[in-house]
Amino acid sequence: MNALDIVHLTPEGHAKLTAELEYLTDVRRPEVARMIREIFLQQNAYDAVDTFCPMSKQYDMMKAIKFYADLARTAQAGGATPQQVIGVKSKNELVQIKFIKDYEPVLANIRKDMEAEFDAVRAA
């Protein structure tokens, strides 16, 4: 009897193993982690707008990243492939928000574009 057989003997062990396997196969996590690192955490001290970021803008940036993650989860649940989820181009435009002082209209357009792209993925 190996360790995997022992894990399957208890319902809790089986549930935990299933959750861990789901975690490892989820393509959203590395992509969302990359987005948080590149969009939210990295700052450019030489840019007048990006040097200081108000809390409201930080909050809106994190909400936009979460918006992508939620759309990606829904698309994956609907059968979208990892390539389709990662291939959404409008999410890459979120980086420019850091450098725009009046970012709200641009962010609203990016969110609309993301939603349209995921709608297209679900329709395919």
N, CA, C and O atoms as CSV, one atom per row, in Angstrom:
chain,resi,resn,atom,element,x,y,z
A,1,MET,N,N,0.857,-1.173,0.000
A,1,MET,CA,C,0.000,0.000,0.000
A,1,MET,C,C,0.906,1.239,0.000
A,1,MET,O,O,1.778,1.380,0.857
A,2,ASN,N,N,0.687,2.129,-0.966
A,2,ASN,CA,C,1.494,3.359,-1.020
A,2,ASN,C,C,0.723,4.526,-0.417
A,2,ASN,O,O,-0.419,4.368,0.016
A,3,ALA,N,N,1.348,5.691,-0.390
A,3,ALA,CA,C,0.753,6.873,0.249
A,3,ALA,C,C,-0.543,7.295,-0.441
A,3,ALA,O,O,-1.479,7.728,0.232
A,4,LEU,N,N,-0.615,7.181,-1.740
A,4,LEU,CA,C,-1.829,7.558,-2.469
A,4,LEU,C,C,-3.009,6.674,-2.075
A,4,LEU,O,O,-4.134,7.158,-1.947
A,5,ASP,N,N,-2.753,5.375,-1.882
A,5,ASP,CA,C,-3.812,4.470,-1.441
A,5,ASP,C,C,-4.321,4.848,-0.052
A,5,ASP,O,O,-5.521,4.785,0.212
A,6,ILE,N,N,-3.419,5.235,0.822
A,6,ILE,CA,C,-3.810,5.638,2.174
A,6,ILE,C,C,-4.647,6.902,2.133
A,6,ILE,O,O,-5.633,7.012,2.863
A,7,VAL,N,N,-4.271,7.865,1.288
A,7,VAL,CA,C,-5.036,9.105,1.165
A,7,VAL,C,C,-6.464,8.815,0.733
A,7,VAL,O,O,-7.398,9.470,1.195
A,8,HIS,N,N,-6.640,7.841,-0.146
A,8,HIS,CA,C,-7.973,7.515,-0.656
A,8,HIS,C,C,-8.833,6.758,0.355
A,8,HIS,O,O,-10.037,6.616,0.141
A,9,LEU,N,N,-8.253,6.272,1.441
A,9,LEU,CA,C,-9.029,5.543,2.435
A,9,LEU,C,C,-10.000,6.437,3.197
A,9,LEU,O,O,-11.060,5.979,3.625
A,10,THR,N,N,-9.647,7.706,3.369
A,10,THR,CA,C,-10.524,8.617,4.115
A,10,THR,C,C,-11.173,9.598,3.156
A,10,THR,O,O,-10.543,10.027,2.190
A,11,PRO,N,N,-12.436,9.963,3.411
A,11,PRO,CA,C,-13.095,10.952,2.540
A,11,PRO,C,C,-12.387,12.308,2.569
A,11,PRO,O,O,-12.309,12.997,1.552
A,12,GLU,N,N,-11.873,12.682,3.740
A,12,GLU,CA,C,-11.178,13.969,3.845
A,12,GLU,C,C,-9.902,13.970,3.003
A,12,GLU,O,O,-9.587,14.953,2.333
A,13,GLY,N,N,-9.184,12.866,3.046
A,13,GLY,CA,C,-7.952,12.757,2.271
A,13,GLY,C,C,-8.219,12.822,0.787
A,13,GLY,O,O,-7.485,13.475,0.044
A,14,HIS,N,N,-9.273,12.143,0.348
A,14,HIS,CA,C,-9.632,12.159,-1.069
A,14,HIS,C,C,-10.041,13.570,-1.507
A,14,HIS,O,O,-9.646,14.036,-2.576
A,15,ALA,N,N,-10.837,14.242,-0.671
A,15,ALA,CA,C,-11.278,15.603,-1.004
A,15,ALA,C,C,-10.096,16.554,-1.082
A,15,ALA,O,O,-10.036,17.404,-1.971
A,16,LYS,N,N,-9.156,16.415,-0.153
A,16,LYS,CA,C,-7.984,17.291,-0.145
A,16,LYS,C,C,-7.120,17.042,-1.380
A,16,LYS,O,O,-6.653,17.990,-2.012
A,17,LEU,N,N,-6.911,15.794,-1.721
A,17,LEU,CA,C,-6.111,15.464,-2.899
A,17,LEU,C,C,-6.781,16.001,-4.162
A,17,LEU,O,O,-6.105,16.549,-5.033
A,18,THR,N,N,-8.094,15.849,-4.270
A,18,THR,CA,C,-8.827,16.357,-5.427
A,18,THR,C,C,-8.688,17.870,-5.532
A,18,THR,O,O,-8.485,18.400,-6.625
A,19,ALA,N,N,-8.797,18.573,-4.395
A,19,ALA,CA,C,-8.662,20.030,-4.399
A,19,ALA,C,C,-7.257,20.446,-4.817
A,19,ALA,O,O,-7.093,21.418,-5.554
A,20,GLU,N,N,-6.241,19.720,-4.354
A,20,GLU,CA,C,-4.862,20.057,-4.723
A,20,GLU,C,C,-4.623,19.817,-6.206
A,20,GLU,O,O,-3.954,20.616,-6.861
A,21,LEU,N,N,-5.158,18.734,-6.740
A,21,LEU,CA,C,-4.993,18.468,-8.171
A,21,LEU,C,C,-5.701,19.530,-9.003
A,21,LEU,O,O,-5.191,19.951,-10.041
A,22,GLU,N,N,-6.879,19.965,-8.546
A,22,GLU,CA,C,-7.591,21.034,-9.245
A,22,GLU,C,C,-6.761,22.310,-9.216
A,22,GLU,O,O,-6.684,23.026,-10.215
A,23,TYR,N,N,-6.142,22.596,-8.081
A,23,TYR,CA,C,-5.305,23.786,-7.943
A,23,TYR,C,C,-4.137,23.740,-8.921
A,23,TYR,O,O,-3.812,24.746,-9.551
A,24,LEU,N,N,-3.513,22.585,-9.046
A,24,LEU,CA,C,-2.334,22.471,-9.904
A,24,LEU,C,C,-2.686,22.564,-11.380
A,24,LEU,O,O,-1.859,23.004,-12.179
A,25,THR,N,N,-3.885,22.163,-11.758
A,25,THR,CA,C,-4.237,22.172,-13.175
A,25,THR,C,C,-4.929,23.460,-13.606
A,25,THR,O,O,-5.240,23.628,-14.785
A,26,ASP,N,N,-5.170,24.354,-12.682
A,26,ASP,CA,C,-5.870,25.595,-13.000
A,26,ASP,C,C,-4.894,26.573,-13.661
A,26,ASP,O,O,-3.894,26.954,-13.052
A,27,VAL,N,N,-5.171,26.974,-14.883
A,27,VAL,CA,C,-4.261,27.859,-15.616
A,27,VAL,C,C,-4.407,29.313,-15.212
A,27,VAL,O,O,-3.553,30.137,-15.540
A,28,ARG,N,N,-5.476,29.637,-14.507
A,28,ARG,CA,C,-5.693,31.036,-14.129
A,28,ARG,C,C,-4.672,31.517,-13.106
A,28,ARG,O,O,-4.235,32.666,-13.159
A,29,ARG,N,N,-4.299,30.664,-12.194
A,29,ARG,CA,C,-3.446,31.108,-11.084
A,29,ARG,C,C,-2.115,31.709,-11.539
A,29,ARG,O,O,-1.782,32.814,-11.111
A,30,PRO,N,N,-1.353,31.039,-12.377
A,30,PRO,CA,C,-0.095,31.666,-12.810
A,30,PRO,C,C,-0.324,32.951,-13.605
A,30,PRO,O,O,0.449,33.903,-13.493
A,31,GLU,N,N,-1.381,32.973,-14.402
A,31,GLU,CA,C,-1.655,34.167,-15.209
A,31,GLU,C,C,-2.071,35.334,-14.325
A,31,GLU,O,O,-1.602,36.455,-14.524
A,32,VAL,N,N,-2.941,35.090,-13.355
A,32,VAL,CA,C,-3.371,36.151,-12.441
A,32,VAL,C,C,-2.200,36.604,-11.573
A,32,VAL,O,O,-2.070,37.794,-11.287
A,33,ALA,N,N,-1.353,35.677,-11.153
A,33,ALA,CA,C,-0.165,36.052,-10.372
A,33,ALA,C,C,0.751,36.952,-11.188
A,33,ALA,O,O,1.295,37.926,-10.667
A,34,ARG,N,N,0.924,36.629,-12.466
A,34,ARG,CA,C,1.740,37.470,-13.342
A,34,ARG,C,C,1.118,38.859,-13.476
A,34,ARG,O,O,1.826,39.865,-13.444
A,35,MET,N,N,-0.198,38.911,-13.625
A,35,MET,CA,C,-0.879,40.196,-13.763
A,35,MET,C,C,-0.723,41.038,-12.494
A,35,MET,O,O,-0.484,42.243,-12.576
A,36,ILE,N,N,-0.855,40.419,-11.342
A,36,ILE,CA,C,-0.687,41.155,-10.086
A,36,ILE,C,C,0.727,41.706,-9.991
A,36,ILE,O,O,0.926,42.857,-9.602
A,37,ARG,N,N,1.708,40.886,-10.344
A,37,ARG,CA,C,3.099,41.325,-10.274
A,37,ARG,C,C,3.374,42.475,-11.248
A,37,ARG,O,O,3.960,43.486,-10.861
A,38,GLU,N,N,2.957,42.326,-12.498
A,38,GLU,CA,C,3.311,43.305,-13.525
A,38,GLU,C,C,2.417,44.539,-13.535
A,38,GLU,O,O,2.884,45.635,-13.845
A,39,ILE,N,N,1.152,44.379,-13.205
A,39,ILE,CA,C,0.217,45.504,-13.275
A,39,ILE,C,C,0.124,46.230,-11.940
A,39,ILE,O,O,0.117,47.460,-11.889
A,40,PHE,N,N,0.053,45.458,-10.863
A,40,PHE,CA,C,-0.230,46.058,-9.564
A,40,PHE,C,C,1.034,46.364,-8.753
A,40,PHE,O,O,1.144,47.449,-8.183
A,41,LEU,N,N,1.971,45.444,-8.690
A,41,LEU,CA,C,3.113,45.609,-7.791
A,41,LEU,C,C,4.272,46.416,-8.377
A,41,LEU,O,O,4.905,47.189,-7.657
A,42,GLN,N,N,4.557,46.252,-9.652
A,42,GLN,CA,C,5.689,46.972,-10.246
A,42,GLN,C,C,5.334,48.434,-10.443
A,42,GLN,O,O,4.273,48.770,-10.969
A,43,GLN,N,N,6.251,49.301,-10.006
A,43,GLN,CA,C,6.051,50.733,-10.210
A,43,GLN,C,C,7.277,51.304,-10.900
A,43,GLN,O,O,8.384,50.777,-10.787
A,44,ASN,N,N,7.051,52.393,-11.615
A,44,ASN,CA,C,8.119,53.090,-12.302
A,44,ASN,C,C,8.340,54.425,-11.593
A,44,ASN,O,O,7.518,55.335,-11.698
A,45,ALA,N,N,9.432,54.533,-10.886
A,45,ALA,CA,C,9.707,55.745,-10.110
A,45,ALA,C,C,9.996,56.942,-11.005
A,45,ALA,O,O,9.941,58.081,-10.541
A,46,TYR,N,N,10.301,56.709,-12.276
A,46,TYR,CA,C,10.621,57.810,-13.190
A,46,TYR,C,C,9.393,58.343,-13.918
A,46,TYR,O,O,9.495,59.320,-14.660
A,47,ASP,N,N,8.247,57.725,-13.722
A,47,ASP,CA,C,7.016,58.185,-14.347
A,47,ASP,C,C,6.236,59.027,-13.348
A,47,ASP,O,O,6.012,58.604,-12.214
A,48,ALA,N,N,5.821,60.219,-13.769
A,48,ALA,CA,C,5.138,61.140,-12.854
A,48,ALA,C,C,3.827,60.572,-12.315
A,48,ALA,O,O,3.470,60.831,-11.165
A,49,VAL,N,N,3.112,59.810,-13.123
A,49,VAL,CA,C,1.826,59.261,-12.687
A,49,VAL,C,C,2.027,57.988,-11.856
A,49,VAL,O,O,1.355,57.800,-10.842
A,50,ASP,N,N,2.933,57.131,-12.272
A,50,ASP,CA,C,3.114,55.834,-11.619
A,50,ASP,C,C,3.922,55.925,-10.323
A,50,ASP,O,O,3.916,54.985,-9.528
A,51,THR,N,N,4.607,57.027,-10.103
A,51,THR,CA,C,5.382,57.181,-8.872
A,51,THR,C,C,4.485,57.129,-7.651
A,51,THR,O,O,4.837,56.512,-6.646
A,52,PHE,N,N,3.341,57.765,-7.727
A,52,PHE,CA,C,2.375,57.752,-6.633
A,52,PHE,C,C,1.041,57.276,-7.183
A,52,PHE,O,O,0.558,57.778,-8.197
A,53,CYS,N,N,0.459,56.312,-6.509
A,53,CYS,CA,C,-0.822,55.753,-6.960
A,53,CYS,C,C,-1.813,55.830,-5.800
A,53,CYS,O,O,-1.594,55.200,-4.765
A,54,PRO,N,N,-2.892,56.585,-5.952
A,54,PRO,CA,C,-3.870,56.678,-4.865
A,54,PRO,C,C,-4.548,55.333,-4.601
A,54,PRO,O,O,-4.623,54.472,-5.477
A,55,MET,N,N,-5.041,55.176,-3.367
A,55,MET,CA,C,-5.678,53.921,-2.969
A,55,MET,C,C,-6.862,53.563,-3.873
A,55,MET,O,O,-7.080,52.390,-4.177
A,56,SER,N,N,-7.612,54.555,-4.295
A,56,SER,CA,C,-8.770,54.270,-5.147
A,56,SER,C,C,-8.335,53.646,-6.476
A,56,SER,O,O,-9.007,52.756,-6.997
A,57,LYS,N,N,-7.227,54.107,-7.013
A,57,LYS,CA,C,-6.718,53.544,-8.268
A,57,LYS,C,C,-6.189,52.128,-8.031
A,57,LYS,O,O,-6.417,51.236,-8.848
A,58,GLN,N,N,-5.490,51.923,-6.924
A,58,GLN,CA,C,-5.007,50.582,-6.594
A,58,GLN,C,C,-6.173,49.604,-6.473
A,58,GLN,O,O,-6.120,48.480,-6.972
A,59,TYR,N,N,-7.218,50.062,-5.802
A,59,TYR,CA,C,-8.403,49.228,-5.624
A,59,TYR,C,C,-9.034,48.891,-6.982
A,59,TYR,O,O,-9.410,47.745,-7.229
A,60,ASP,N,N,-9.147,49.889,-7.853
A,60,ASP,CA,C,-9.728,49.659,-9.175
A,60,ASP,C,C,-8.871,48.712,-10.015
A,60,ASP,O,O,-9.401,47.900,-10.773
A,61,MET,N,N,-7.556,48.815,-9.883
A,61,MET,CA,C,-6.667,47.911,-10.625
A,61,MET,C,C,-6.846,46.467,-10.146
A,61,MET,O,O,-6.912,45.545,-10.958
A,62,MET,N,N,-6.923,46.276,-8.826
A,62,MET,CA,C,-7.127,44.925,-8.307
A,62,MET,C,C,-8.507,44.382,-8.703
A,62,MET,O,O,-8.648,43.196,-9.004
A,63,LYS,N,N,-9.521,45.253,-8.701
A,63,LYS,CA,C,-10.855,44.823,-9.132
A,63,LYS,C,C,-10.830,44.383,-10.594
A,63,LYS,O,O,-11.502,43.420,-10.964
A,64,ALA,N,N,-10.061,45.082,-11.424
A,64,ALA,CA,C,-9.969,44.716,-12.840
A,64,ALA,C,C,-9.279,43.361,-13.011
A,64,ALA,O,O,-9.682,42.558,-13.853
A,65,ILE,N,N,-8.246,43.110,-12.217
A,65,ILE,CA,C,-7.564,41.810,-12.280
A,65,ILE,C,C,-8.517,40.705,-11.815
A,65,ILE,O,O,-8.568,39.633,-12.419
A,66,LYS,N,N,-9.258,40.963,-10.761
A,66,LYS,CA,C,-10.236,39.990,-10.270
A,66,LYS,C,C,-11.351,39.778,-11.303
A,66,LYS,O,O,-11.854,38.666,-11.458
A,67,PHE,N,N,-11.729,40.841,-12.000
A,67,PHE,CA,C,-12.732,40.739,-13.051
A,67,PHE,C,C,-12.269,39.750,-14.122
A,67,PHE,O,O,-13.044,38.906,-14.572
A,68,TYR,N,N,-10.994,39.860,-14.527
A,68,TYR,CA,C,-10.428,38.918,-15.490
A,68,TYR,C,C,-10.476,37.499,-14.926
A,68,TYR,O,O,-10.884,36.564,-15.616
A,69,ALA,N,N,-10.055,37.341,-13.662
A,69,ALA,CA,C,-10.022,36.007,-13.054
A,69,ALA,C,C,-11.415,35.392,-13.004
A,69,ALA,O,O,-11.572,34.197,-13.257
A,70,ASP,N,N,-12.421,36.191,-12.682
A,70,ASP,CA,C,-13.791,35.683,-12.629
A,70,ASP,C,C,-14.296,35.286,-14.015
A,70,ASP,O,O,-14.939,34.250,-14.179
A,71,LEU,N,N,-13.997,36.123,-15.010
A,71,LEU,CA,C,-14.391,35.783,-16.384
A,71,LEU,C,C,-13.678,34.523,-16.858
A,71,LEU,O,O,-14.269,33.689,-17.544
A,72,ALA,N,N,-12.418,34.389,-16.493
A,72,ALA,CA,C,-11.637,33.211,-16.890
A,72,ALA,C,C,-12.196,31.954,-16.229
A,72,ALA,O,O,-12.296,30.908,-16.870
A,73,ARG,N,N,-12.559,32.050,-14.956
A,73,ARG,CA,C,-13.135,30.899,-14.255
A,73,ARG,C,C,-14.433,30.454,-14.934
A,73,ARG,O,O,-14.654,29.262,-15.146
A,74,THR,N,N,-15.281,31.415,-15.268
A,74,THR,CA,C,-16.550,31.097,-15.927
A,74,THR,C,C,-16.299,30.461,-17.295
A,74,THR,O,O,-16.969,29.501,-17.676
A,75,ALA,N,N,-15.331,31.005,-18.024
A,75,ALA,CA,C,-15.017,30.458,-19.349
A,75,ALA,C,C,-14.472,29.040,-19.237
A,75,ALA,O,O,-14.844,28.165,-20.019
A,76,GLN,N,N,-13.585,28.810,-18.261
A,76,GLN,CA,C,-13.042,27.461,-18.074
A,76,GLN,C,C,-14.136,26.483,-17.686
A,76,GLN,O,O,-14.153,25.346,-18.159
A,77,ALA,N,N,-15.051,26.918,-16.828
A,77,ALA,CA,C,-16.156,26.050,-16.430
A,77,ALA,C,C,-17.039,25.725,-17.632
A,77,ALA,O,O,-17.665,24.666,-17.677
A,78,GLY,N,N,-17.091,26.634,-18.603
A,78,GLY,CA,C,-17.871,26.424,-19.813
A,78,GLY,C,C,-17.149,25.638,-20.887
A,78,GLY,O,O,-17.700,25.403,-21.962
A,79,GLY,N,N,-15.916,25.228,-20.608
A,79,GLY,CA,C,-15.184,24.390,-21.553
A,79,GLY,C,C,-14.109,25.091,-22.359
A,79,GLY,O,O,-13.574,24.507,-23.302
A,80,ALA,N,N,-13.777,26.333,-22.013
A,80,ALA,CA,C,-12.719,27.037,-22.743
A,80,ALA,C,C,-11.369,26.381,-22.473
A,80,ALA,O,O,-11.113,25.888,-21.374
A,81,THR,N,N,-10.528,26.381,-23.471
A,81,THR,CA,C,-9.192,25.804,-23.314
A,81,THR,C,C,-8.271,26.798,-22.609
A,81,THR,O,O,-8.539,28.000,-22.614
A,82,PRO,N,N,-7.190,26.307,-22.004
A,82,PRO,CA,C,-6.236,27.222,-21.374
A,82,PRO,C,C,-5.687,28.266,-22.343
A,82,PRO,O,O,-5.468,29.415,-21.960
A,83,GLN,N,N,-5.465,27.871,-23.587
A,83,GLN,CA,C,-4.955,28.810,-24.584
A,83,GLN,C,C,-5.948,29.929,-24.844
A,83,GLN,O,O,-5.551,31.079,-25.034
A,84,GLN,N,N,-7.224,29.610,-24.854
A,84,GLN,CA,C,-8.243,30.640,-25.062
A,84,GLN,C,C,-8.294,31.605,-23.888
A,84,GLN,O,O,-8.433,32.813,-24.081
A,85,VAL,N,N,-8.184,31.083,-22.679
A,85,VAL,CA,C,-8.247,31.924,-21.487
A,85,VAL,C,C,-7.036,32.846,-21.421
A,85,VAL,O,O,-7.181,34.044,-21.178
A,86,ILE,N,N,-5.863,32.305,-21.634
A,86,ILE,CA,C,-4.636,33.108,-21.566
A,86,ILE,C,C,-4.528,34.030,-22.776
A,86,ILE,O,O,-3.896,35.083,-22.698
A,87,GLY,N,N,-5.139,33.643,-23.889
A,87,GLY,CA,C,-5.032,34.408,-25.124
A,87,GLY,C,C,-5.888,35.661,-25.198
A,87,GLY,O,O,-5.866,36.357,-26.213
A,88,VAL,N,N,-6.637,35.964,-24.156
A,88,VAL,CA,C,-7.459,37.183,-24.158
A,88,VAL,C,C,-6.519,38.389,-24.185
A,88,VAL,O,O,-5.782,38.627,-23.228
A,89,LYS,N,N,-6.547,39.139,-25.270
A,89,LYS,CA,C,-5.576,40.216,-25.488
A,89,LYS,C,C,-5.860,41.470,-24.659
A,89,LYS,O,O,-4.930,42.177,-24.273
A,90,SER,N,N,-7.107,41.744,-24.388
A,90,SER,CA,C,-7.452,42.995,-23.702
A,90,SER,C,C,-6.907,43.049,-22.279
A,90,SER,O,O,-6.708,44.139,-21.744
A,91,LYS,N,N,-6.659,41.895,-21.655
A,91,LYS,CA,C,-6.096,41.907,-20.302
A,91,LYS,C,C,-4.699,42.524,-20.288
A,91,LYS,O,O,-4.275,43.081,-19.275
A,92,ASN,N,N,-3.993,42.427,-21.397
A,92,ASN,CA,C,-2.648,42.991,-21.472
A,92,ASN,C,C,-2.654,44.520,-21.511
A,92,ASN,O,O,-1.633,45.159,-21.257
A,93,GLU,N,N,-3.806,45.096,-21.829
A,93,GLU,CA,C,-3.917,46.557,-21.862
A,93,GLU,C,C,-4.021,47.158,-20.461
A,93,GLU,O,O,-3.887,48.371,-20.299
A,94,LEU,N,N,-4.257,46.327,-19.453
A,94,LEU,CA,C,-4.359,46.828,-18.080
A,94,LEU,C,C,-3.061,47.482,-17.607
A,94,LEU,O,O,-3.090,48.338,-16.722
A,95,VAL,N,N,-1.939,47.096,-18.178
A,95,VAL,CA,C,-0.650,47.663,-17.774
A,95,VAL,C,C,-0.619,49.170,-17.999
A,95,VAL,O,O,-0.015,49.899,-17.211
A,96,GLN,N,N,-1.256,49.642,-19.053
A,96,GLN,CA,C,-1.205,51.071,-19.365
A,96,GLN,C,C,-1.944,51.925,-18.333
A,96,GLN,O,O,-1.691,53.127,-18.244
A,97,ILE,N,N,-2.841,51.340,-17.561
A,97,ILE,CA,C,-3.609,52.086,-16.564
A,97,ILE,C,C,-2.676,52.760,-15.563
A,97,ILE,O,O,-2.968,53.852,-15.076
A,98,LYS,N,N,-1.567,52.119,-15.260
A,98,LYS,CA,C,-0.615,52.672,-14.289
A,98,LYS,C,C,-0.103,54.048,-14.699
A,98,LYS,O,O,0.233,54.865,-13.842
A,99,PHE,N,N,-0.042,54.305,-15.972
A,99,PHE,CA,C,0.589,55.519,-16.485
A,99,PHE,C,C,-0.414,56.605,-16.889
A,99,PHE,O,O,-0.015,57.646,-17.410
A,100,ILE,N,N,-1.701,56.377,-16.657
A,100,ILE,CA,C,-2.745,57.325,-17.056
A,100,ILE,C,C,-3.349,57.954,-15.805
A,100,ILE,O,O,-3.804,57.258,-14.897
A,101,LYS,N,N,-3.342,59.268,-15.780
A,101,LYS,CA,C,-3.872,59.970,-14.600
A,101,LYS,C,C,-5.391,59.794,-14.470
A,101,LYS,O,O,-5.877,59.384,-13.416
A,102,ASP,N,N,-6.130,60.098,-15.522
A,102,ASP,CA,C,-7.580,59.910,-15.533
A,102,ASP,C,C,-7.883,58.572,-16.200
A,102,ASP,O,O,-8.221,58.514,-17.382
A,103,TYR,N,N,-7.760,57.527,-15.443
A,103,TYR,CA,C,-7.770,56.163,-15.955
A,103,TYR,C,C,-9.163,55.543,-16.065
A,103,TYR,O,O,-9.330,54.545,-16.767
A,104,GLU,N,N,-10.164,56.107,-15.391
A,104,GLU,CA,C,-11.472,55.456,-15.301
A,104,GLU,C,C,-12.102,55.130,-16.655
A,104,GLU,O,O,-12.563,54.004,-16.843
A,105,PRO,N,N,-12.140,56.079,-17.618
A,105,PRO,CA,C,-12.750,55.730,-18.918
A,105,PRO,C,C,-11.976,54.634,-19.657
A,105,PRO,O,O,-12.570,53.769,-20.301
A,106,VAL,N,N,-10.657,54.681,-19.558
A,106,VAL,CA,C,-9.838,53.668,-20.229
A,106,VAL,C,C,-10.069,52.297,-19.591
A,106,VAL,O,O,-10.190,51.289,-20.288
A,107,LEU,N,N,-10.127,52.272,-18.259
A,107,LEU,CA,C,-10.365,51.022,-17.553
A,107,LEU,C,C,-11.745,50.454,-17.894
A,107,LEU,O,O,-11.897,49.243,-18.059
A,108,ALA,N,N,-12.728,51.310,-17.996
A,108,ALA,CA,C,-14.078,50.852,-18.369
A,108,ALA,C,C,-14.066,50.228,-19.768
A,108,ALA,O,O,-14.729,49.216,-19.994
A,109,ASN,N,N,-13.326,50.815,-20.699
A,109,ASN,CA,C,-13.227,50.255,-22.059
A,109,ASN,C,C,-12.515,48.903,-22.049
A,109,ASN,O,O,-12.914,47.979,-22.758
A,110,ILE,N,N,-11.464,48.795,-21.244
A,110,ILE,CA,C,-10.731,47.525,-21.168
A,110,ILE,C,C,-11.637,46.439,-20.601
A,110,ILE,O,O,-11.647,45.312,-21.097
A,111,ARG,N,N,-12.392,46.774,-19.568
A,111,ARG,CA,C,-13.318,45.798,-18.984
A,111,ARG,C,C,-14.354,45.354,-20.015
A,111,ARG,O,O,-14.676,44.169,-20.099
A,112,LYS,N,N,-14.881,46.304,-20.804
A,112,LYS,CA,C,-15.845,45.956,-21.854
A,112,LYS,C,C,-15.212,45.040,-22.890
A,112,LYS,O,O,-15.824,44.068,-23.333
A,113,ASP,N,N,-13.961,45.363,-23.277
A,113,ASP,CA,C,-13.255,44.540,-24.262
A,113,ASP,C,C,-13.020,43.124,-23.732
A,113,ASP,O,O,-13.178,42.147,-24.464
A,114,MET,N,N,-12.641,43.020,-22.451
A,114,MET,CA,C,-12.425,41.697,-21.855
A,114,MET,C,C,-13.722,40.886,-21.873
A,114,MET,O,O,-13.732,39.705,-22.220
A,115,GLU,N,N,-14.797,41.541,-21.496
A,115,GLU,CA,C,-16.085,40.857,-21.471
A,115,GLU,C,C,-16.478,40.383,-22.875
A,115,GLU,O,O,-16.979,39.272,-23.045
A,116,ALA,N,N,-16.247,41.235,-23.875
A,116,ALA,CA,C,-16.567,40.862,-25.257
A,116,ALA,C,C,-15.701,39.689,-25.722
A,116,ALA,O,O,-16.194,38.780,-26.390
A,117,GLU,N,N,-14.426,39.709,-25.374
A,117,GLU,CA,C,-13.544,38.604,-25.774
A,117,GLU,C,C,-13.963,37.295,-25.115
A,117,GLU,O,O,-13.968,36.247,-25.761
A,118,PHE,N,N,-14.314,37.350,-23.837
A,118,PHE,CA,C,-14.747,36.124,-23.170
A,118,PHE,C,C,-16.097,35.654,-23.695
A,118,PHE,O,O,-16.350,34.450,-23.750
A,119,ASP,N,N,-16.959,36.574,-24.077
A,119,ASP,CA,C,-18.221,36.183,-24.707
A,119,ASP,C,C,-17.958,35.435,-26.021
A,119,ASP,O,O,-18.628,34.452,-26.339
A,120,ALA,N,N,-16.976,35.923,-26.764
A,120,ALA,CA,C,-16.600,35.257,-28.018
A,120,ALA,C,C,-16.013,33.871,-27.756
A,120,ALA,O,O,-16.267,32.931,-28.509
A,121,VAL,N,N,-15.227,33.751,-26.685
A,121,VAL,CA,C,-14.651,32.456,-26.326
A,121,VAL,C,C,-15.753,31.476,-25.967
A,121,VAL,O,O,-15.721,30.316,-26.379
A,122,ARG,N,N,-16.724,31.943,-25.201
A,122,ARG,CA,C,-17.833,31.060,-24.792
A,122,ARG,C,C,-18.697,30.666,-25.991
A,122,ARG,O,O,-19.240,29.562,-26.029
A,123,ALA,N,N,-18.824,31.561,-26.962
A,123,ALA,CA,C,-19.643,31.284,-28.135
A,123,ALA,C,C,-18.965,30.297,-29.093
A,123,ALA,O,O,-19.631,29.612,-29.870
A,124,ALA,N,N,-17.648,30.236,-29.024
A,124,ALA,CA,C,-16.891,29.370,-29.950
A,124,ALA,C,C,-17.007,27.906,-29.602
A,124,ALA,O,O,-16.429,27.061,-30.286
